[in-house]
Amino acid sequence: HNRQLLERLASKIPKEELEVAILDRVDGLTQPESAEVLGISERTVRRMLTRLDARLEALKAEVHP
C-alpha cells in the first residue's frame, strides 16, 4: 500500500521537487544544505516542501476519502 502511494506520488511531482524531498525527508539535510546541493535558494526549497506536503495531503485524501 505504501509503495503504491509512493509510486503515485513520484509520478505526479516534478523531479527537482522529489530531489528536495529526498534530501530533506530521507537524507536529513537542512534546508540550507539542500539548497546548496541543488544550487537553488532556501526559499525555493521551502516552497517545494510546502507544495510536496499539499500534494501528499491530496493523495491521502484520494486514498482514504
ChimeraX attribute file (.defattr): number of C-alpha atoms within 10 A of each C-alpha:
attribute: neighborCount
match mode: 1-to-1
recipient: residues
	/A:1	6
	/A:2	7
	/A:3	8
	/A:4	9
	/A:5	13
	/A:6	13
	/A:7	10
	/A:8	12
	/A:9	16
	/A:10	13
	/A:11	10
	/A:12	12
	/A:13	14
	/A:14	12
	/A:15	11
	/A:16	12
	/A:17	18
	/A:18	18
	/A:19	16
	/A:20	24
	/A:21	20
	/A:22	14
	/A:23	19
	/A:24	19
	/A:25	12
	/A:26	10
	/A:27	11
	/A:28	12
	/A:29	16
	/A:30	14
	/A:31	19
	/A:32	15
	/A:33	15
	/A:34	22
	/A:35	20
	/A:36	13
	/A:37	13
	/A:38	13
	/A:39	9
	/A:40	12
	/A:41	14
	/A:42	16
	/A:43	12
	/A:44	14
	/A:45	24
	/A:46	15
	/A:47	13
	/A:48	20
	/A:49	19
	/A:50	12
	/A:51	14
	/A:52	19
	/A:53	13
	/A:54	12
	/A:55	15
	/A:56	15
	/A:57	12
	/A:58	13
	/A:59	17
	/A:60	12
	/A:61	10
	/A:62	9
	/A:63	10
	/A:64	7
	/A:65	7
